[in-house]
Amino acid sequence: MAVKYQFLEEYLDTLPTIQRQIVKELDRYIITSSDKLNFKFSYGIPFYEYIKNVCYINCKKNGIVNLAFWNGKYLNDIPGLEFGGRVMIKAFTYKRLEDKNEELLVYTLQEALRIQHEIY
């Protein structure tokens, strides 16, 4: 059963330093990219929703952090956004804080919101 958190800080306290830094930065970019997104915990990890789930942050035991997009199969031609063995969900993978590209992330979030608005 997934651990239930109420606040992002509680979740961050459970992470190694590098993952904590990456998650804090991703959360900041996500929340500031659109006033349409709402934060919640689901399955014990941070989710961001608009009409339905848009994306989530998943920290792996091997130290990487995935920023995964729920309807990723509709997000085409975005560098670094990969299926990684999944059918619907595409994700960016971060190993270091320097791996993030703010402009690409914000663009991808805006596209995900646009697509969700069209679908639902």
Buried (B, 14 or more C-beta within 10 A) or exposed (E): EEEEBEEBEEBBEEBEEBBBBBBBBBBEBBBEBBEBBEEEBEEEBBBBBBEEBBBBBBBEEEEBBBBBBBBBBBBEEBEBBBEEEEEEBBBBBBEEBEEBEEEBBBBBBEBBBEBBEEEE
